[in-house]
Amino acid sequence: MKRSEINQIRQITGAYAPEALKARQAWLELRLRQDPEVRKLFTRLADEIADTLRQGGSGTVDDWLMGAIEGQLRYLITELRDGLTETLHGHIAEAVEIGSRYNRAVTIDLMTQKVSIPRITKSGLERMYARVNEAAVRAHIERTSYGLKLSDRIWDSSNGAGEVIRNIIQDGIATGKDAIETARALEGYVRSDANVMSKYYEGMQERMKGRVPDDLSYQALRTARTETTAALGQGSITSARASPSCTGIKFCLSAAHRVQDICDVLAREDFGMGPGVYPLDDPPPYPAHPNTLSYLVEVHQPVDDFVRQLRSWVDDPASQPQLNDWYATEYLGAA
C-alpha cells in the first residue's frame, strides 16, 4: 500500500485504522496469489497433454495418439472445471470474510470492550458475522452475471481451454510438425504472455486468427479477479448492514488509479454524507469494472456518540429502538 492510501484509510477509520489496514493488506495478498493459483491449473492441464504427445517421439501425431489425447483431454477438462470451482469458491469465501473484518472488529470492540452489555458476548457477535458471511457467499456464488452463473462461466473457461489445445495440436498435424515439437509449443504457450509458439509454428497465428488467444487462462483469470473483488464488496456491504454503528460506505480510489473512468464518478458522488459516501441501502456498484483496485471503507458513528447510545440502551432498552431491532434481527438470528 502506498502512503496516500494508508492515510486515506486512517482518516476514515480513526482509532480502528489498524484493523482496516490489516484487512486491506489481506485483500492485496489474496489478489497477488490468485493469478498464480489459477494459472497453475491451466499449466498442469497443458503439461499432462504434452507428456502424452511426447509418446509420439519425432513422428507426427497419428490417429491412435490423437485418440489417446482426446480421451485424456475430456477427463482433464473435467478436472480443470473442478479445480477452478474449488479455487474460486475458496477465494470468494476468503474475500467475503476479509470484507467483513473491519466491521466485525469495530462492533466487537464497541459492544464488549467499550461498554459491558450482559446479553451480548464476543462469541455471539462472531457467530453473527459468520452467519452473515455464509449467506453472502451463498448469494454471491448463485448470482448471475450477463445471464450466466459462476458455474457456467467456469465451465465455459474449461471447455475453451480444451478447444484451444485441440487447435494447437491439429495445426501441428496439418503442418507436419512432429509430436515433440507440438509438446514444446504447448508447454511454452501456457508459460508465456508473449506466446512463444511462433518459435515452433511459424505463421500459426495468421492461420488461426482468433482461435488461439495470447493467454490460455485469460478468461478464467478475468472471472476470478472480478468474482473475488465483487465478493469483497459483498462482504463489506452485508457486514456493514449488520453493524449497528455503521452509517455508510465510502468508495475510495486506489493510489494506483491513473486513468479517468467510472471510479472517479463514484468517488465524487455526494448523498449528503460527504464525497463518495453512500447510504447502506443504496451502496455503490462494486467492482465498477474488471481488475479495479478501488476499494470500499465503511463509515461508522464517532465512538463517543455510539458509546452513549449503548449505555442508554443498557439502562433503558426502550430508549434505543434501533438497537432493539438490531438485537432481535441480527444478533439473535446468529444464535
C-alpha positions as CSV (number, residue, x, y, z in Angstrom):
1,M,0.0,0.0,0.0
2,K,1.2,3.5,-0.8
3,R,1.3,6.2,1.8
4,S,-1.6,8.1,0.4
5,E,-3.8,5.1,0.5
6,I,-2.8,4.4,4.1
7,N,-3.5,8.0,5.1
8,Q,-6.9,7.9,3.5
9,I,-7.9,4.7,5.3
10,R,-6.6,6.2,8.6
11,Q,-8.6,9.4,8.1
12,I,-11.9,7.4,7.5
13,T,-11.4,4.8,10.2
14,G,-9.7,6.7,13.1
15,A,-8.9,4.6,16.1
16,Y,-9.8,1.5,14.2
17,A,-7.3,2.1,11.4
18,P,-5.1,-0.8,12.3
19,E,-8.0,-3.2,11.7
20,A,-8.9,-1.6,8.4
21,L,-5.4,-1.6,7.2
22,K,-4.8,-5.2,8.1
23,A,-8.0,-6.1,6.1
24,R,-6.8,-4.1,3.1
25,Q,-3.4,-5.8,3.3
26,A,-5.0,-9.3,3.4
27,W,-7.0,-8.4,0.3
28,L,-3.9,-7.3,-1.6
29,E,-2.2,-10.5,-0.6
30,L,-5.1,-12.6,-1.9
31,R,-5.0,-10.7,-5.2
32,L,-1.3,-11.4,-5.5
33,R,-1.6,-15.1,-5.1
34,Q,-4.8,-15.5,-7.0
35,D,-3.4,-15.4,-10.5
36,P,-0.6,-17.9,-9.9
37,E,-3.1,-20.4,-8.3
38,V,-5.4,-20.1,-11.3
39,R,-2.6,-20.3,-13.9
40,K,-1.2,-23.4,-12.2
41,L,-4.4,-25.3,-13.1
42,F,-4.1,-24.5,-16.8
43,T,-0.3,-25.2,-16.8
44,R,-1.0,-28.7,-15.3
45,L,-3.6,-29.4,-18.0
46,A,-1.2,-28.5,-20.9
47,D,1.7,-30.3,-19.3
48,E,-0.2,-33.5,-19.0
49,I,-1.3,-33.3,-22.6
50,A,2.3,-32.5,-23.6
51,D,3.6,-35.6,-21.8
52,T,1.2,-37.7,-23.8
53,L,2.2,-36.0,-27.0
54,R,5.8,-37.0,-26.4
55,Q,4.9,-40.6,-26.7
56,G,4.8,-39.9,-30.4
57,G,8.5,-39.0,-30.4
58,S,9.9,-37.5,-33.6
59,G,7.0,-38.8,-35.6
60,T,3.8,-36.9,-36.5
61,V,0.7,-37.2,-34.4
62,D,-1.2,-40.3,-35.7
63,D,-4.8,-41.4,-35.2
64,W,-4.0,-43.6,-32.2
65,L,-2.1,-40.8,-30.3
66,M,-4.8,-38.3,-31.2
67,G,-7.5,-40.6,-29.8
68,A,-5.5,-41.1,-26.6
69,I,-5.1,-37.3,-26.3
70,E,-8.8,-36.7,-26.9
71,G,-9.8,-39.1,-24.1
72,Q,-7.3,-37.6,-21.7
73,L,-8.3,-34.1,-22.6
74,R,-12.0,-34.8,-21.8
75,Y,-11.0,-36.1,-18.4
76,L,-8.6,-33.2,-17.7
77,I,-11.2,-30.6,-18.7
78,T,-13.5,-32.0,-16.0
79,E,-10.6,-31.9,-13.6
80,L,-9.9,-28.3,-14.6
81,R,-13.5,-27.4,-14.0
82,D,-13.5,-29.0,-10.6
83,G,-10.2,-27.3,-9.7
84,L,-11.4,-23.9,-10.8
85,T,-14.6,-24.3,-8.9
86,E,-12.8,-25.2,-5.7
87,T,-10.2,-22.5,-6.1
88,L,-12.7,-19.7,-7.0
89,H,-15.2,-20.8,-4.2
90,G,-12.3,-20.6,-1.8
91,H,-11.2,-17.2,-3.0
92,I,-14.8,-15.9,-2.8
93,A,-15.3,-17.1,0.8
94,E,-12.0,-15.6,1.8
95,A,-12.8,-12.3,0.1
96,V,-16.2,-12.1,1.8
97,E,-14.5,-12.7,5.2
98,I,-11.8,-10.1,4.5
99,G,-14.6,-7.6,3.5
100,S,-16.3,-8.1,6.9
101,R,-13.2,-8.0,9.2
102,Y,-13.2,-4.3,9.8
103,N,-16.9,-4.1,10.7
104,R,-16.6,-7.2,12.9
105,A,-13.6,-5.7,14.8
106,V,-15.4,-2.4,15.4
107,T,-18.6,-4.0,16.6
108,I,-16.8,-6.4,18.9
109,D,-14.8,-3.6,20.5
110,L,-17.7,-1.3,20.9
111,M,-20.1,-3.9,22.4
112,T,-17.8,-6.0,24.5
113,Q,-14.9,-3.6,25.4
114,K,-16.1,0.0,25.4
115,V,-19.4,-0.9,27.0
116,S,-20.3,-4.1,29.0
117,I,-23.6,-5.5,27.8
118,P,-24.6,-8.6,29.7
119,R,-26.8,-10.0,26.9
120,I,-24.1,-9.6,24.2
121,T,-20.9,-11.7,24.0
122,K,-17.9,-11.7,21.7
123,S,-18.7,-15.3,20.7
124,G,-22.3,-14.3,19.9
125,L,-21.0,-11.4,17.7
126,E,-18.6,-13.7,16.0
127,R,-21.4,-16.2,15.2
128,M,-23.5,-13.3,13.9
129,Y,-20.8,-12.2,11.4
130,A,-20.1,-15.9,10.4
131,R,-23.8,-16.3,9.6
132,V,-23.8,-13.0,7.6
133,N,-20.7,-14.1,5.7
134,E,-22.1,-17.6,4.9
135,A,-25.2,-16.0,3.5
136,A,-23.2,-13.6,1.4
137,V,-21.0,-16.4,0.0
138,R,-24.1,-18.4,-1.0
139,A,-25.8,-15.4,-2.6
140,H,-22.6,-14.5,-4.5
141,I,-22.0,-17.9,-5.9
142,E,-25.6,-18.2,-7.1
143,R,-25.8,-14.8,-8.6
144,T,-25.9,-14.3,-12.4
145,S,-23.7,-12.0,-14.4
146,Y,-24.6,-11.4,-18.1
147,G,-27.1,-14.2,-17.8
148,L,-24.6,-16.8,-16.5
149,K,-24.0,-18.2,-13.1
150,L,-20.4,-18.6,-11.9
151,S,-20.6,-22.4,-12.6
152,D,-21.5,-21.7,-16.2
153,R,-18.6,-19.2,-16.6
154,I,-16.2,-21.8,-15.1
155,W,-17.5,-24.5,-17.5
156,D,-17.0,-22.1,-20.4
157,S,-13.4,-21.4,-19.4
158,S,-12.6,-25.1,-19.0
159,N,-14.2,-26.1,-22.4
160,G,-12.5,-23.1,-24.1
161,A,-9.1,-24.2,-22.8
162,G,-9.7,-27.7,-24.2
163,E,-10.7,-26.3,-27.6
164,V,-7.5,-24.1,-27.8
165,I,-5.3,-27.2,-27.0
166,R,-7.1,-29.1,-29.8
167,N,-6.5,-26.3,-32.2
168,I,-2.8,-26.2,-31.4
169,I,-2.4,-30.0,-31.9
170,Q,-4.5,-30.0,-35.1
171,D,-2.4,-27.2,-36.6
172,G,0.7,-29.2,-35.8
173,I,-0.8,-32.2,-37.7
174,A,-1.8,-30.0,-40.6
175,T,1.7,-28.5,-41.0
176,G,3.6,-31.8,-40.5
177,K,5.2,-30.9,-37.1
178,D,6.3,-33.8,-35.0
179,A,4.8,-34.7,-31.7
180,I,7.8,-33.4,-29.6
181,E,7.7,-30.0,-31.3
182,T,4.0,-29.8,-30.6
183,A,4.5,-30.7,-27.0
184,R,7.2,-28.0,-26.6
185,A,5.0,-25.4,-28.2
186,L,2.1,-26.3,-26.0
187,E,4.2,-26.0,-22.8
188,G,5.7,-22.7,-24.0
189,Y,2.3,-21.3,-24.8
190,V,0.9,-21.7,-21.2
191,R,4.0,-20.2,-19.7
192,S,4.4,-17.1,-21.8
193,D,2.2,-14.0,-22.2
194,A,4.3,-13.3,-25.3
195,N,3.0,-16.5,-26.9
196,V,6.3,-18.3,-27.8
197,M,4.6,-20.7,-30.1
198,S,5.8,-18.7,-33.1
199,K,9.3,-20.2,-32.3
200,Y,7.9,-23.6,-33.3
201,Y,4.9,-22.8,-35.6
202,E,5.8,-20.0,-38.0
203,G,2.7,-18.4,-39.3
204,M,0.3,-20.2,-37.0
205,Q,-1.2,-17.1,-35.5
206,E,-2.0,-15.8,-39.0
207,R,-3.6,-19.2,-40.0
208,M,-5.6,-19.4,-36.8
209,K,-6.8,-15.9,-36.2
210,G,-9.0,-15.7,-33.1
211,R,-8.7,-19.5,-32.4
212,V,-5.6,-19.3,-30.1
213,P,-5.6,-16.4,-27.6
214,D,-2.4,-15.0,-26.3
215,D,-3.2,-16.3,-22.8
216,L,-4.9,-19.7,-22.3
217,S,-6.0,-18.8,-18.8
218,Y,-7.1,-15.2,-19.5
219,Q,-10.9,-15.8,-19.4
220,A,-10.6,-17.7,-16.1
221,L,-8.3,-15.1,-14.6
222,R,-10.7,-12.3,-15.6
223,T,-13.6,-14.3,-14.0
224,A,-11.6,-15.0,-10.8
225,R,-10.5,-11.3,-10.4
226,T,-14.0,-10.0,-11.0
227,E,-15.7,-12.5,-8.8
228,T,-13.4,-12.2,-5.8
229,T,-13.4,-8.4,-6.0
230,A,-17.2,-8.5,-6.1
231,A,-17.2,-10.9,-3.1
232,L,-15.0,-8.5,-1.2
233,G,-17.6,-5.8,-1.8
234,Q,-20.4,-8.2,-0.8
235,G,-18.7,-8.9,2.4
236,S,-18.2,-5.3,3.2
237,I,-21.8,-4.3,2.4
238,T,-23.6,-7.1,4.1
239,S,-21.5,-6.9,7.2
240,A,-21.9,-3.1,7.2
241,R,-25.7,-3.6,7.2
242,A,-25.4,-6.0,10.2
243,S,-23.2,-3.5,12.2
244,P,-25.3,-1.2,14.4
245,S,-22.7,1.7,14.4
246,C,-22.3,1.7,10.6
247,T,-23.8,4.7,8.8
248,G,-22.4,4.5,5.2
249,I,-19.9,3.1,2.8
250,K,-17.2,5.2,1.2
251,F,-16.0,4.5,-2.4
252,C,-12.2,5.1,-2.4
253,L,-9.8,5.4,-5.3
254,S,-6.7,3.3,-5.2
255,A,-3.3,5.1,-5.1
256,A,-2.6,3.3,-8.3
257,H,-5.6,4.8,-10.1
258,R,-4.3,6.9,-13.0
259,V,-6.9,6.7,-15.8
260,Q,-10.2,8.6,-15.5
261,D,-13.1,6.2,-15.5
262,I,-16.4,5.3,-13.7
263,C,-14.5,5.0,-10.4
264,D,-13.8,8.8,-10.5
265,V,-17.5,9.4,-10.8
266,L,-18.4,7.1,-8.0
267,A,-15.8,8.6,-5.7
268,R,-17.3,12.1,-6.2
269,E,-21.0,11.3,-5.7
270,D,-22.4,13.1,-2.6
271,F,-25.5,11.9,-0.8
272,G,-25.2,14.4,2.0
273,M,-22.6,12.4,3.9
274,G,-19.5,13.6,2.0
275,P,-18.0,12.8,-1.4
276,G,-18.1,9.1,-2.2
277,V,-20.0,8.1,0.9
278,Y,-23.1,6.0,0.1
279,P,-26.1,5.1,2.3
280,L,-26.2,1.4,3.4
281,D,-29.5,0.8,1.5
282,D,-28.0,2.2,-1.8
283,P,-24.3,1.1,-1.9
284,P,-22.1,1.9,-4.9
285,P,-21.7,-0.7,-7.6
286,Y,-18.6,-2.8,-6.9
287,P,-16.5,-3.6,-8.7
288,A,-17.2,-0.8,-11.0
289,H,-15.1,-2.5,-13.7
290,P,-12.9,-5.6,-14.0
291,N,-9.5,-5.5,-12.4
292,T,-10.3,-2.4,-10.4
293,L,-8.1,-1.6,-7.4
294,S,-10.6,0.9,-6.0
295,Y,-12.0,-0.1,-2.6
296,L,-14.7,0.4,-0.1
297,V,-14.3,1.6,3.5
298,E,-17.3,1.5,5.9
299,V,-18.1,4.7,7.8
300,H,-19.1,4.3,11.5
301,Q,-20.5,6.7,14.0
302,P,-18.0,8.5,16.2
303,V,-17.0,6.2,19.0
304,D,-18.2,8.5,21.8
305,D,-21.6,9.1,20.2
306,F,-22.2,5.4,19.8
307,V,-21.0,4.5,23.3
308,R,-23.6,7.0,24.7
309,Q,-26.3,5.2,22.7
310,L,-25.1,1.8,24.0
311,R,-25.1,3.0,27.6
312,S,-28.6,4.5,27.2
313,W,-29.8,1.2,25.7
314,V,-28.3,-0.8,28.6
315,D,-30.1,1.5,31.2
316,D,-33.4,1.7,29.2
317,P,-33.8,-0.6,26.2
318,A,-36.9,1.4,25.0
319,S,-34.8,4.5,24.6
320,Q,-32.9,3.0,21.6
321,P,-35.5,1.2,19.4
322,Q,-33.0,0.8,16.5
323,L,-30.7,-1.2,18.8
324,N,-33.6,-3.3,19.9
325,D,-34.3,-4.1,16.3
326,W,-30.7,-4.9,15.6
327,Y,-30.6,-7.2,18.6
328,A,-33.7,-9.1,17.5
329,T,-33.0,-9.4,13.8
330,E,-29.2,-9.6,13.6
331,Y,-27.7,-10.7,16.9
332,L,-30.3,-13.3,18.0
333,G,-30.5,-14.5,14.4
334,A,-27.0,-15.8,14.9
335,A,-27.8,-17.8,18.0
